[in-house]
Amino acid sequence: MAVPAIDIQNVSKYFAKVIANKDVSLTVEEGEVVALLGENGAGKSTIMKILYGLYGKDEGKIFVRGEEVNIKNPADAMSRGIAMIQQHFSLVPTHTATENIILGNVHGHVNIKEHEKKLKEIALKYGFDVPVDVPVGQLAVGQQQKIEILKALYINTSILIMDEPTAVLTPQESDNLMQFIKDFTAKGNSIVFITHKMKEVMEVADKIVVMRNGVVVDTVKREDTDEQELAKLMIGEPIIPPARDESIDYMNNDVVLSIKDVSFGEKNAVDLLKDLNFDIHKGEIFGIAGVSGNGQDELCDVISGLKHATKGTIVLDGEDITKASIKKRNTMGIGYCPVDRYRDAMVMDMTLAENIFLKHWWDKEWSNKGFIRIKKLNEYTNELIKRHRVKANDYSDIARGLSGGNQQKVVLGREVDLGKKLLIFNQPTRGLDMGAVDRIHHVISEEKANGKAVLLISTELSEIFEMCDRIAVMHGGKMMGIYKNGDLTTEQIGLLMAGVHLEDEKEVAE
């Protein structure tokens, strides 16, 4: 019987009193793709960081090709052919691809041209079109992902760990990455990838390891399972996505938000938003697709009042709010769930009740002559916790003590109640597990049914297609087009996300 490339036996890891991993056992065969699935906090990244030497194990054994090893650090792991590409790239923006790749791997006098030649050969072998002599800060996210992979290939990696590898890629870039995984393992190498995208799991995984609460609950072959069964293994119950109600004739409803010729740019800098025009109606979910960093955050900022448009007008329910304050917009009925809840939506060292009050302090319903109506606030917070199924004891819990998904549910509940007319969701499910995603999707659908206008920004095309009535695509601060859901394929949306006009693509095809 063949010896596994990796054999993890009964490994446990504790952080103070928290059990991150308990008796975790899994194997990775030569030439095999193993998908690691589980909710946030299930222990997936922890066990892989132990394998890569970022953490030390407290119990158990690890074997690499039959030899028991004690991997002390990443350099130790790499010497054994193990490399890890983490969710957040570890690249120096001002250095070229070649400089980033050889950093830490070469010593003494360095012949850059010689290394560039070697890297071009590796890139050609795997079909990676990457300029090796350009600063990586000038490259697209998809090319930076390829550079991270080239870093691993450069040291002759045979076991590659990938943590959420397609989180910031366009559909075409994701397809290319899936093809790389197939080609890499076809040569006898092995891959472990952590993901929450079922489509990827069912496309390339040979074996799927499902974790929950730090333990392995099941290991299944891809051909013996399906997405619903995997979801049930992950969270303990089946996932039933909300049905998109196409019976609502939102286009004949009143316009809630109107964006007219809106541009935005910092002083003496290139505009980050350029002549945007669109309307959102009552009962409509208006989706914006695009790779992160193409103006989506700035658009949310100018609508919510964090920044002011340098050109154009913003009209809410017939009233010009272009220069209005954040407080004015909130009192008019705008709710906003920002992309970074840690930075912009919560104060982590405050209680849940205090975080709720942050967006209600001016309302006489919640305060009287400078005194907080504390009993009413606490009762409301407890009701919100119950309604949105937040895993918390009560209003007095500190925000930092909740998981990311439960923090997001608290923010969601606050903003949904605040946003009587318009709800803005910027990446509301990013980094969340399937249970939290399902809850958030159902809430958004309920608010649509209640007649609210919804702006949903997401880099997840599956989320955009599942939830939205109309879909706009942003690239470089501009609108590449606005389409009714169903008018374009995933591939066409992906081209727009990459900045390719569909007319241009048609001309190339002809």
C-alpha positions as a printed Julia matrix, in Angstrom:
510×3 Matrix{Float64}:
   0.0    0.0     0.0
   1.3    3.44   -0.98
   2.59   5.7     1.78
   0.57   8.96    2.1
   2.27  12.24    1.31
   0.87  13.6     4.6
  -0.51  11.61    7.52
  -1.82  13.63   10.48
  -2.67  11.46   13.47
  -4.68  12.62   16.52
  -3.28  16.16   16.52
  -4.64  18.59   19.13
  -4.0   22.29   19.63
  -5.09  24.47   22.58
  -5.04  28.25   22.96
  -5.38  28.79   26.72
  -8.74  27.13   27.47
  -9.93  27.17   23.87
  -9.73  23.91   21.92
  -8.73  24.8    18.34
  -8.13  21.19   17.24
  -8.94  17.96   19.04
  -7.71  14.53   17.85
  -7.61  15.63   14.21
  -6.61  12.86   11.82
  -6.42  13.12    8.05
  -4.3   11.86    5.17
  -3.27  13.38    1.86
  -2.2   10.91   -0.8
   0.32  11.58   -3.57
  -1.45  13.31   -6.49
  -4.59  13.97   -4.44
  -6.68  17.12   -3.96
  -8.12  17.34   -0.45
 -10.72  20.01    0.31
 -11.01  21.16    3.92
 -14.54  22.39    4.72
 -16.05  23.85    7.86
 -17.61  26.9     9.47
 -15.5   29.8    10.76
 -13.68  28.61   13.86
 -13.98  24.94   12.88
 -10.18  24.56   13.06
  -9.36  24.23    9.34
  -6.71  26.94    9.13
  -5.24  25.95   12.49
  -4.48  22.36   11.48
  -2.91  23.55    8.22
  -0.81  26.17   10.04
   0.45  23.37   12.28
   1.42  21.39    9.18
   3.19  24.48    7.78
   5.02  25.22   11.04
   3.28  28.46   11.97
   1.88  26.78   15.09
   3.25  23.96   17.18
   1.01  20.98   17.98
   0.25  20.08   21.6
  -0.59  16.42   20.96
  -0.44  13.89   18.15
   1.91  12.94   15.33
   2.61  14.13   11.78
   4.19  11.95    9.11
   5.58  13.23    5.8
   5.97  10.38    3.29
   6.1    7.86    6.12
   8.64   9.73    8.27
   7.5   11.2    11.59
   8.4   14.89   11.71
   8.28  17.8    14.12
   7.83  20.85   11.9
   9.15  23.81   13.88
   8.73  26.66   11.39
   7.83  27.39    7.73
  11.45  26.99    6.61
  11.37  23.48    8.07
   8.12  22.76    6.2
   9.47  24.12    2.91
  12.58  21.96    3.21
  10.19  18.99    3.18
   8.36  20.24    0.08
   5.41  21.8     1.91
   4.28  25.34    1.02
   1.25  27.39    2.03
  -0.48  30.22    0.2
  -2.46  32.16    2.77
  -5.62  34.16    2.14
  -3.77  37.48    2.44
  -0.78  37.61    0.09
   2.71  38.1     1.53
   4.19  40.15   -1.3
   6.29  43.32   -1.22
   4.43  45.71   -3.59
   7.51  47.68   -4.65
   9.49  44.55   -5.6
   9.16  42.69   -8.88
   7.79  39.16   -9.11
  11.33  37.8    -9.38
  12.53  39.75   -6.33
   9.54  38.59   -4.28
  10.04  34.96   -5.26
  13.76  34.75   -4.52
  13.44  36.79   -1.31
  14.78  34.6     1.49
  15.7   31.8    -0.9
  19.02  33.09   -2.24
  22.14  34.51   -0.6
  25.21  36.45   -1.67
  25.58  37.88   -5.16
  22.29  37.49   -7.07
  22.04  37.22  -10.84
  18.5   38.58  -11.38
  18.44  37.74  -15.11
  19.25  34.11  -14.36
  16.4   33.85  -11.86
  14.02  35.65  -14.23
  14.81  33.05  -16.89
  14.13  30.19  -14.49
  10.83  31.73  -13.36
   9.71  32.31  -16.95
  10.32  28.61  -17.62
   8.22  27.59  -14.6
   5.48  30.08  -15.56
   5.42  28.75  -19.13
   5.23  25.16  -17.87
   2.0   25.92  -15.97
   0.57  28.47  -18.41
   1.03  31.49  -16.11
   1.2   34.76  -18.01
   3.03  36.89  -15.41
   5.51  39.73  -16.05
   8.43  38.86  -13.77
  10.16  42.27  -13.99
   7.24  44.57  -13.0
   6.56  45.69   -9.39
   3.78  43.45   -8.09
   1.88  46.45   -6.72
   1.14  47.37  -10.35
  -0.3   43.94  -11.16
  -3.89  42.72  -10.99
  -4.95  40.55   -8.06
  -5.13  37.46  -10.25
  -1.51  37.91  -11.32
  -0.45  38.39   -7.7
  -2.13  35.08   -6.89
  -0.04  33.43   -9.61
   3.12  34.95   -8.15
   2.29  33.41   -4.78
   1.95  30.05   -6.52
   5.22  30.6    -8.4
   6.93  31.22   -5.06
   5.9   27.71   -4.05
   6.84  26.14   -7.38
  10.24  27.84   -7.3
  11.26  25.8    -4.25
  10.01  22.56   -5.86
   6.94  22.26   -3.66
   5.16  18.94   -3.91
   2.53  19.57   -1.19
   0.68  22.87   -1.57
  -1.77  24.28    1.0
  -4.14  26.98   -0.3
  -6.34  29.01    2.09
  -9.42  30.46    0.35
  -7.49  30.7    -2.95
 -10.25  32.27   -5.07
 -11.55  34.87   -2.59
 -10.49  37.87   -4.71
 -10.43  36.41   -8.23
 -12.7   36.92  -11.22
 -14.58  33.85  -12.53
 -12.05  33.41  -15.35
  -9.13  33.65  -12.92
 -10.84  31.11  -10.65
 -11.27  28.76  -13.61
  -7.58  29.13  -14.44
  -6.66  28.34  -10.84
  -8.85  25.22  -10.85
  -7.07  24.11  -14.03
  -3.69  24.68  -12.35
  -4.79  22.47   -9.43
  -5.68  19.69  -11.87
  -2.4   20.03  -13.8
  -0.27  20.24  -10.63
  -1.75  17.13   -9.05
  -1.67  15.24  -12.37
   2.14  15.38  -12.02
   1.93  13.49   -8.72
   1.89  16.53   -6.42
  -0.71  17.06   -3.68
  -2.95  19.99   -2.73
  -5.0   20.82    0.35
  -7.32  23.76   -0.12
  -9.54  25.48    2.4
 -12.67  26.98    0.87
 -16.34  27.68    1.49
 -17.27  27.49   -2.21
 -19.06  24.23   -2.9
 -18.69  24.61   -6.66
 -14.9   24.45   -6.36
 -15.05  21.48   -4.01
 -17.25  19.5    -6.38
 -15.07  20.45   -9.36
 -11.58  19.48   -8.24
 -11.55  17.7    -4.86
 -10.83  14.0    -4.72
 -11.53  13.84   -1.0
 -13.41  16.2     1.31
 -12.64  16.53    5.02
 -15.41  18.26    7.0
 -14.55  19.89   10.35
 -16.8   21.27   13.07
 -15.79  22.7    16.46
 -12.17  21.67   16.04
 -12.79  18.01   15.17
 -13.15  16.03   11.94
 -16.8   15.01   11.64
 -16.5   13.11    8.35
 -14.27  12.36    5.37
 -16.02  11.64    2.09
 -15.12  11.11   -1.56
 -16.42  13.7    -3.98
 -18.39  11.19   -6.03
 -20.18   9.92   -2.91
 -21.63  13.27   -1.79
 -23.37  16.46   -2.92
 -23.57  20.08   -1.83
 -26.6   19.65    0.43
 -25.04  16.75    2.33
 -21.79  18.7     2.8
 -23.71  21.72    4.1
 -25.53  19.5     6.6
 -22.22  18.01    7.76
 -20.73  21.48    8.19
 -23.48  23.13   10.23
 -25.62  20.23   11.41
 -28.72  21.09    9.36
 -29.6   21.49    5.67
 -29.27  24.87    3.94
 -32.35  26.08    2.06
 -31.45  29.26    0.13
 -34.13  31.96   -0.15
 -36.09  31.93   -3.39
 -35.78  35.12   -5.42
 -39.27  36.59   -5.8
 -39.55  37.58   -9.46
 -43.24  38.5    -9.16
 -42.45  41.94   -7.7
 -42.63  44.54  -10.48
 -39.98  46.73   -8.89
 -39.34  48.8   -12.05
 -42.83  50.33  -11.71
 -42.24  51.09   -8.03
 -41.08  54.47   -6.76
 -37.36  55.26   -7.06
 -35.75  55.3    -3.59
 -32.14  56.11   -4.52
 -31.04  58.02   -7.59
 -27.37  58.46   -8.49
 -26.83  61.1   -11.18
 -23.41  61.74  -12.8
 -21.61  61.02   -9.52
 -17.82  61.2    -9.41
 -15.43  61.12   -6.48
 -11.72  61.66   -6.08
  -9.28  62.77   -3.44
  -7.65  66.18   -3.92
  -5.04  66.21   -6.7
  -5.66  62.52   -7.45
  -7.34  60.49  -10.16
 -11.11  60.06   -9.71
 -12.03  56.79   -7.99
 -15.65  57.08   -9.17
 -16.41  58.33  -12.67
 -19.83  59.57  -13.83
 -22.0   56.9   -12.21
 -25.71  56.78  -13.05
 -28.33  54.37  -11.68
 -31.61  54.18   -9.76
 -32.81  51.68   -7.16
 -36.55  51.13   -6.68
 -38.67  50.0    -3.75
 -38.56  46.22   -3.43
 -35.47  45.9    -5.63
 -32.12  44.32   -4.84
 -29.59  46.12   -7.03
 -26.32  44.19   -7.18
 -22.85  45.46   -8.02
 -20.28  42.87   -9.09
 -16.58  43.51   -9.45
 -13.14  42.68   -8.14
 -12.42  44.49   -4.86
 -10.77  47.9    -5.23
 -12.68  49.12   -8.26
 -14.62  51.88   -6.52
 -17.22  49.86   -4.61
 -16.08  51.08   -1.17
 -16.0   54.72   -2.34
 -19.52  54.37   -3.76
 -20.8   53.17   -0.38
 -18.97  56.02    1.34
 -20.54  58.74   -0.81
 -24.05  57.28   -0.44
 -23.77  56.83    3.34
 -22.13  60.24    3.87
 -18.65  59.16    4.98
 -17.34  61.04    1.95
 -18.91  63.63   -0.33
 -19.17  63.31   -4.08
 -16.98  65.78   -5.98
 -19.53  65.88   -8.81
 -23.14  64.89   -9.39
 -26.18  64.44   -7.15
 -27.51  61.79   -4.79
 -31.27  61.78   -4.23
 -33.02  59.72   -1.53
 -36.79  59.4    -1.82
 -36.99  62.65   -3.78
 -34.69  64.7    -1.51
 -31.18  65.78   -2.5
 -28.76  64.41    0.12
 -25.52  65.04   -1.79
 -24.15  67.31    0.95
 -26.17  65.9     3.86
 -24.47  64.68    7.06
 -24.28  61.05    8.11
 -26.78  61.74   10.91
 -29.23  63.29    8.43
 -28.97  60.28    6.11
 -29.46  57.87    8.99
 -32.57  59.69   10.22
 -33.92  59.63    6.65
 -33.71  55.85    6.63
 -30.33  54.65    5.31
 -28.85  51.52    6.88
 -25.27  50.6     6.01
 -23.3   47.39    6.66
 -19.7   48.29    5.69
 -17.13  45.89    4.33
 -14.93  46.09    7.45
 -17.08  45.61   10.55
 -14.02  45.8    12.81
 -13.0   49.24   11.55
 -16.29  50.88   10.6
 -19.27  49.07   12.17
 -18.43  48.13   15.76
 -16.29  49.08   18.74
 -14.93  45.69   19.76
 -14.4   46.51   23.43
 -17.98  47.75   23.88
 -20.98  45.62   24.81
 -23.57  44.64   22.22
 -26.04  47.14   23.7
 -23.47  49.94   23.48
 -22.77  49.05   19.84
 -26.49  49.24   19.08
 -26.71  52.65   20.77
 -23.88  54.06   18.63
 -26.33  54.55   15.75
 -29.25  55.73   17.89
 -27.73  58.27   20.29
 -29.54  61.27   18.77
 -32.97  59.6    18.87
 -35.16  60.71   21.82
 -36.65  57.23   21.84
 -33.32  55.96   23.2
 -32.14  58.87   25.35
 -33.7   61.58   27.48
 -31.86  64.81   28.29
 -28.49  63.1    27.97
 -29.47  59.97   29.88
 -29.66  56.62   28.07
 -32.93  54.71   28.41
 -30.84  51.74   29.47
 -33.64  49.29   30.26
 -35.27  49.85   26.89
 -31.9   49.58   25.12
 -31.04  46.3    26.85
 -34.45  44.81   26.12
 -34.21  45.84   22.47
 -30.69  44.37   22.16
 -31.86  41.05   23.65
 -34.78  41.0    21.21
 -32.41  41.65   18.3
 -30.1   38.84   19.48
 -33.05  36.45   19.52
 -34.54  37.6    16.21
 -31.28  37.27   14.28
 -30.13  34.09   16.03
 -26.96  35.64   17.39
 -24.95  33.21   19.51
 -24.53  35.46   22.54
 -25.66  35.37   26.17
 -27.31  38.79   26.28
 -26.86  42.55   25.74
 -23.85  42.67   28.09
 -21.57  40.45   25.99
 -18.47  42.21   24.66
 -18.44  42.41   20.85
 -14.91  41.05   20.62
 -16.0   37.79   22.24
 -18.38  36.9    19.38
 -17.42  35.06   16.21
 -17.23  37.06   12.98
 -20.56  35.7    11.78
 -22.33  36.68   15.0
 -20.75  40.13   14.99
 -22.06  40.58   11.47
 -25.57  39.5    12.55
 -25.56  42.2    15.24
 -24.52  44.86   12.71
 -27.1   43.54   10.26
 -29.89  43.69   12.83
 -29.04  47.25   13.83
 -28.81  48.53   10.26
 -31.95  46.73    9.04
 -34.0   48.47   11.73
 -32.3   51.8    11.02
 -32.66  51.56    7.23
 -36.35  52.22    6.76
 -35.92  53.12    3.07
 -32.49  52.01    1.82
 -30.12  49.23    2.91
 -26.5   49.17    1.72
 -24.62  45.89    2.08
 -20.92  45.92    1.15
 -19.62  42.32    1.1
 -22.07  41.29    3.88
 -21.04  37.62    3.83
 -17.3   37.91    3.16
 -15.36  35.41    5.25
 -18.48  33.99    6.9
 -19.51  30.35    7.14
 -22.54  28.89    5.4
 -24.85  29.17    8.41
 -24.23  32.9     8.83
 -24.44  33.45    5.06
 -27.81  31.69    4.9
 -29.21  33.82    7.72
 -28.01  37.07    6.14
 -29.45  36.13    2.74
 -32.84  35.39    4.27
 -32.87  38.75    6.08
 -32.01  40.62    2.86
 -34.82  38.8     1.02
 -37.28  39.66    3.82
 -36.36  43.35    3.61
 -36.9   43.3    -0.15
 -40.34  41.81    0.48
 -40.99  44.64    2.95
 -40.51  47.11    0.1
 -37.07  48.44    0.99
 -34.5   49.29   -1.67
 -31.31  47.23   -1.34
 -27.83  47.9    -2.72
 -25.8   44.67   -2.53
 -22.1   44.78   -3.37
 -20.29  41.45   -3.61
 -17.29  39.84   -5.27
 -19.12  36.48   -5.07
 -20.95  36.06   -8.36
 -23.01  33.19   -6.97
 -24.34  35.59   -4.32
 -25.09  38.26   -6.92
 -26.97  35.82   -9.19
 -28.87  34.28   -6.28
 -30.04  37.52   -4.67
 -30.23  40.4    -7.16
 -32.89  41.69   -9.56
 -30.49  43.81  -11.6
 -26.72  43.51  -11.81
 -24.22  46.3   -12.47
 -20.51  45.65  -12.98
 -17.84  48.09  -11.8
 -14.28  48.31  -13.09
 -11.87  51.18  -12.52
 -14.56  53.32  -10.87
 -16.86  53.1   -13.88
 -20.05  51.18  -14.63
 -19.38  48.59  -17.32
 -23.13  48.09  -17.74
 -26.39  47.38  -15.9
 -28.3   44.2   -16.75
 -31.39  42.33  -15.64
 -30.47  39.16  -13.76
 -30.37  36.35  -16.28
 -29.38  38.46  -19.28
 -25.66  37.63  -18.99
 -23.71  34.46  -18.28
 -21.09  34.09  -15.56
 -18.41  34.29  -18.25
 -19.76  37.57  -19.62
 -19.95  39.11  -16.16
 -16.39  37.93  -15.56
 -15.19  39.71  -18.71
 -16.84  42.94  -17.56
 -15.22  42.55  -14.13
 -11.86  42.34  -15.9
 -12.59  45.58  -17.81
 -13.45  43.98  -21.16
 -16.51  45.48  -22.88
 -18.73  42.81  -24.38
 -18.67  44.62  -27.72
 -14.85  44.39  -27.72
 -15.01  40.67  -26.96
 -17.45  40.15  -29.84
 -15.12  41.97  -32.25
 -12.19  39.79  -31.13
 -14.28  36.64  -31.65
 -15.24  37.75  -35.15
